[in-house]
Amino acid sequence: MMESIAQLLMGLACMGLISTAFGYLAGDGKRRIARRARRIAAPDRGKPVAGPQLRLDSHGALDLLIHRLLPKPDAMRARLAASGTGLSIGRFGLICIIVAIAVAILAILRGMSPMTALLIGAICGLKLPSMVLDSVTGRRRAKFYKLFPEAISLIVRGLRAGLPFGDTLAVVSREVVNPVGEEFRRMSDQVRLGQSIEEALLSVGRRIGLAEFNFLITTLSVQRETGGNLAETLENFEDMLRKREQIRLKVKAMSSEATASAMIIGALPFVMMGLLYLVSHDYVITLFTSHTGHMLLAGGATSLTIGSVVMSRMVKFDL
C-alpha cells in the first residue's frame, strides 16, 4: 500500500514538473509584459524588492548562473538564436533540468536503482533537449534555404525598379513568410537603427549558418568595392540556387528506391522478432533471459548499426 502511494506521489511530481515547463514556455511572454507594466505603474519602483527574485529573461539570475557554468555560453546562445525558438540560456537550462528529473522519476517508478535512474536522467536531460533543438534548427534552416531564392528574386526586382538595397530588405520582410521574412525584418530594423548593411548581413549569416547566404554577403562586399550591376549579379545567383534545388530534387528522386530498400532491410529484424514473439513466446524470450541470448542480441545490434550507417552513407549525397 505504501509503495503504491509513493509511486502515485512520484508520478504526480513528474506531471507537475512537466506542466511547469510548459507553463514557463507558453506564458513567459505575457508574464514578462505584465511584470514590466507593474514595475512602471508601481509608485516605489525605485526601491529594491524584498525576497529572492528568479528571472528567466536574458538578464536573469538563472541566465547568469548557467552562463558561468557552461564552458562555451556564446556558442550555446548562437545555437538557441539559430533555432528561432526565442529561448534564452536560462529557459533552456530549466528545460534540461526538468527533463532530467522527469526521466529519473520515471526510471525509479520502473524499478531501477536511484543511482542508475539519476545517471539515465542526467544523460537524457543533456541529450534530449539538445537533439530537439538541433532538429528544430535543421528544419528552420531547410525552410530558409527553400525560400531564399524567392527573397533574392524580390531583391532583384526591387533593384531594377530603382529601390535602394536597404529598402528591398523591408520589401522581402513583408512579402516572404518566416523564417526568411523574420530574418530580413531584423536586418531592415538594424539598418534603420544605423548599422551597416554588411554588419546586419553578417549577424544573420552567423545565425543561419548557410553557405549560400554567406555567398550573398561575399557578393555584396565585392560589388561595393569593385562596382558593377548588382541586380544582374544577384539574378545569376538566384538562377544558380534554383538549379541547385532542381539537382537536389532529382538526386532525391533517384535515391528514393535505395532509401526505401534500406528502411525495409533495417526494419526486417524487428518485424520478424515481433512475429516470432507472437507465435512462440518461449523461443524468443530466451534471448532476453540467458547470457548467450544477450551476446547474440549485442552482436545483432552491432551488425545492424554498422549496416544502417553504411546504407545511409550510400544513399546520402552532399550538394
C-alpha positions in Angstrom: 0.0 0.0 0.0 2.8 2.4 1.0 4.7 1.6 -2.2 1.6 2.3 -4.4 1.2 5.7 -2.6 4.9 6.5 -3.1 4.6 5.7 -6.8 1.5 7.8 -7.1 3.2 10.8 -5.5 6.2 10.4 -7.7 4.0 10.3 -10.8 2.2 13.4 -9.7 5.5 15.2 -9.1 6.6 14.2 -12.6 3.4 15.5 -14.1 3.8 18.7 -12.1 7.4 19.3 -13.4 6.3 18.7 -17.0 3.3 21.1 -16.7 5.6 23.7 -15.1 7.9 23.5 -18.1 5.0 24.0 -20.5 3.7 26.9 -18.4 7.0 28.7 -18.5 7.3 28.2 -22.2 3.7 29.2 -23.0 3.1 32.1 -20.7 6.5 33.6 -20.3 5.9 36.4 -22.8 2.7 37.5 -21.2 4.2 37.4 -17.7 7.1 39.5 -18.8 4.9 42.2 -20.2 2.7 42.1 -17.0 5.8 42.4 -14.8 7.0 45.4 -16.8 3.6 47.1 -16.6 3.6 46.5 -12.8 7.1 47.9 -12.4 6.1 51.0 -14.4 2.9 51.6 -12.5 4.3 50.9 -9.1 4.9 54.1 -7.0 8.0 52.6 -5.3 9.6 51.1 -8.4 12.9 52.5 -7.5 13.1 50.5 -4.2 14.6 47.0 -4.2 12.0 44.2 -4.0 12.2 42.1 -0.9 12.8 38.4 -1.2 14.6 36.3 -3.8 13.8 37.0 -7.4 14.3 34.4 -10.1 14.0 35.8 -13.6 14.1 33.8 -16.7 14.8 36.5 -19.3 18.1 37.2 -21.0 19.4 39.2 -18.0 18.0 37.0 -15.2 19.9 35.3 -12.3 19.3 31.9 -13.9 20.9 33.0 -17.2 23.9 34.4 -15.3 24.3 31.2 -13.4 24.2 29.0 -16.4 26.4 31.4 -18.3 29.1 30.9 -15.7 28.7 27.1 -15.6 28.7 26.5 -19.3 32.2 26.1 -20.9 31.1 27.9 -24.1 28.0 30.1 -23.4 28.3 32.1 -26.6 28.2 29.0 -28.7 25.1 27.9 -26.8 23.5 31.3 -27.3 24.2 31.1 -31.0 22.5 27.7 -31.2 19.4 29.0 -29.5 19.3 32.0 -31.8 19.6 29.8 -34.9 16.7 27.7 -33.8 14.3 30.7 -33.8 12.5 29.5 -30.7 13.3 32.6 -28.7 14.6 30.6 -25.8 17.3 32.0 -23.5 20.1 30.0 -21.9 18.2 30.1 -18.6 15.0 28.7 -20.1 16.9 26.0 -22.0 18.7 25.1 -18.8 15.5 24.9 -16.9 14.0 22.6 -19.6 17.1 20.3 -19.4 16.7 20.1 -15.6 13.0 19.3 -15.7 13.6 16.6 -18.4 16.4 15.0 -16.3 14.2 15.0 -13.1 11.2 13.6 -15.0 13.2 10.8 -16.7 14.8 9.9 -13.3 11.4 9.7 -11.6 10.0 7.5 -14.4 13.1 5.3 -14.2 12.6 4.9 -10.4 9.0 4.1 -10.9 10.0 1.3 -13.4 12.1 -0.3 -10.6 15.6 1.0 -11.3 18.0 1.9 -8.6 18.2 5.6 -7.7 21.9 5.9 -8.9 21.1 4.3 -12.2 17.9 6.4 -12.6 19.9 9.6 -11.8 22.5 8.7 -14.4 19.9 8.0 -17.0 18.1 11.2 -16.1 21.2 13.3 -16.4 22.1 11.8 -19.8 18.5 12.4 -21.1 18.5 15.9 -19.7 21.7 16.7 -21.6 20.9 15.0 -24.8 17.1 15.0 -25.5 16.6 18.9 -25.4 19.8 19.3 -27.5 18.6 16.8 -30.1 15.2 18.5 -30.3 16.9 21.9 -30.6 19.1 20.6 -33.4 16.1 19.1 -35.2 14.2 22.5 -34.9 17.3 24.3 -36.2 17.7 22.0 -39.1 14.0 22.3 -40.2 14.3 26.1 -39.9 17.5 26.2 -41.9 15.9 23.9 -44.6 12.9 26.2 -44.8 15.1 29.2 -45.1 17.0 27.6 -47.9 13.8 26.7 -49.8 12.5 30.3 -49.6 15.9 32.0 -50.1 15.6 32.1 -54.0 12.3 33.9 -53.7 13.9 36.5 -51.5 16.7 37.1 -54.0 14.2 37.4 -56.8 12.3 40.2 -54.8 15.6 42.0 -54.2 16.5 41.8 -57.9 13.1 43.2 -58.9 13.3 46.0 -56.3 16.8 47.0 -57.6 15.6 47.0 -61.2 12.7 49.2 -60.1 15.2 51.7 -58.6 14.8 51.0 -54.9 17.9 51.1 -52.7 19.2 47.8 -51.3 18.1 48.7 -47.8 14.5 49.3 -48.9 14.5 45.9 -50.7 15.2 44.3 -47.4 12.0 45.7 -46.0 10.1 44.5 -49.1 11.4 41.0 -48.6 10.4 41.1 -44.9 6.8 41.9 -45.8 6.3 39.6 -48.8 8.2 36.4 -47.8 7.0 34.2 -45.0 9.1 33.2 -42.0 11.9 32.4 -41.3 13.2 34.4 -44.3 10.8 37.3 -43.6 11.7 37.3 -39.9 15.5 37.4 -40.6 15.2 40.1 -43.2 13.0 42.1 -40.9 15.7 42.0 -38.3 18.2 43.2 -41.0 15.9 46.0 -42.0 15.5 47.1 -38.4 19.2 47.0 -37.8 19.9 49.1 -40.9 17.3 51.7 -39.9 19.0 52.0 -36.5 22.2 52.9 -38.1 24.0 49.6 -38.5 25.8 49.0 -41.8 24.3 46.5 -44.3 27.4 44.3 -44.2 27.2 44.0 -40.4 23.5 43.2 -40.5 24.1 40.5 -43.1 27.0 39.1 -41.1 24.8 38.8 -38.0 22.1 36.9 -39.9 24.8 34.7 -41.6 26.2 33.7 -38.3 22.7 32.9 -37.0 21.6 30.9 -40.1 24.8 29.1 -41.0 24.1 28.7 -44.7 26.9 28.7 -47.2 24.5 30.3 -49.8 23.8 33.2 -47.5 27.5 33.7 -46.9 28.0 33.8 -50.7 25.4 36.6 -50.8 27.4 38.5 -48.2 30.6 38.0 -50.3 28.8 39.1 -53.5 27.6 42.3 -51.9 31.0 43.1 -50.4 32.8 42.6 -53.7 30.2 44.6 -55.6 30.6 47.5 -53.2 34.4 47.5 -53.6 34.6 46.9 -57.4 31.2 48.2 -58.6 29.1 46.6 -61.3 25.5 45.7 -61.9 24.2 44.3 -58.6 20.8 43.3 -60.0 22.4 41.1 -62.7 24.8 39.5 -60.3 22.0 38.6 -57.9 19.9 37.3 -60.8 22.7 34.9 -61.7 22.9 33.9 -58.1 19.2 33.2 -58.0 19.4 31.1 -61.1 22.2 29.1 -59.6 20.2 28.5 -56.4 17.2 27.3 -58.3 19.3 24.9 -60.5 20.9 23.5 -57.4 17.5 22.8 -55.9 16.4 21.1 -59.1 19.5 18.9 -59.0 18.9 18.1 -55.3 15.3 17.0 -56.0 16.5 14.8 -58.9 19.1 13.1 -56.7 16.5 12.6 -54.0 14.1 11.0 -56.5 16.9 8.7 -57.9 18.0 7.6 -54.4 14.5 7.1 -53.0 14.4 3.4 -54.1 17.7 2.8 -52.3 16.4 4.7 -49.2 13.2 2.6 -49.2 15.2 -0.6 -49.5 17.5 0.4 -46.6 14.5 1.2 -44.4 12.8 -2.2 -45.2 16.0 -4.2 -44.6 16.6 -2.3 -41.3 13.1 -3.0 -40.1 13.0 -6.7 -41.0 14.8 -7.9 -37.8 12.3 -6.1 -35.6 9.3 -7.3 -37.6 10.5 -10.9 -37.5 11.2 -10.8 -33.8 7.7 -9.4 -33.2 6.1 -12.1 -35.3 8.2 -14.9 -33.5 7.2 -13.4 -30.2 3.5 -13.7 -31.0 3.9 -17.2 -32.4 6.4 -18.7 -30.0 6.9 -16.6 -26.9 9.2 -19.0 -25.1 11.5 -19.3 -28.1 12.1 -15.6 -28.3 12.2 -14.8 -24.6 15.4 -16.9 -24.3 17.3 -14.1 -25.9 16.5 -11.8 -23.0 16.9 -14.2 -20.1 20.1 -16.1 -20.9 23.7 -14.9 -21.2 24.1 -16.4 -24.7 20.9 -14.5 -25.8 22.4 -11.3 -24.5 25.6 -11.9 -26.5 23.5 -12.6 -29.6 21.4 -9.5 -29.2 24.6 -7.4 -28.7 26.1 -8.9 -31.9 22.9 -8.4 -33.9 22.5 -4.8 -32.7 26.2 -4.0 -33.6 25.9 -5.5 -37.1 22.6 -3.8 -37.6 24.0 -0.4 -36.6 27.1 -0.8 -38.9 24.8 -1.8 -41.8 22.5 1.1 -41.2 25.3 3.6 -41.1 26.8 2.1 -44.3 23.5 2.2 -46.2 22.7 5.7 -45.0 26.1 6.8 -46.3 25.5 5.2 -49.6 22.2 7.0 -50.3 23.3 10.4 -48.9 24.7 13.0 -51.3 26.1 16.4 -50.4 25.2 19.1 -52.9 
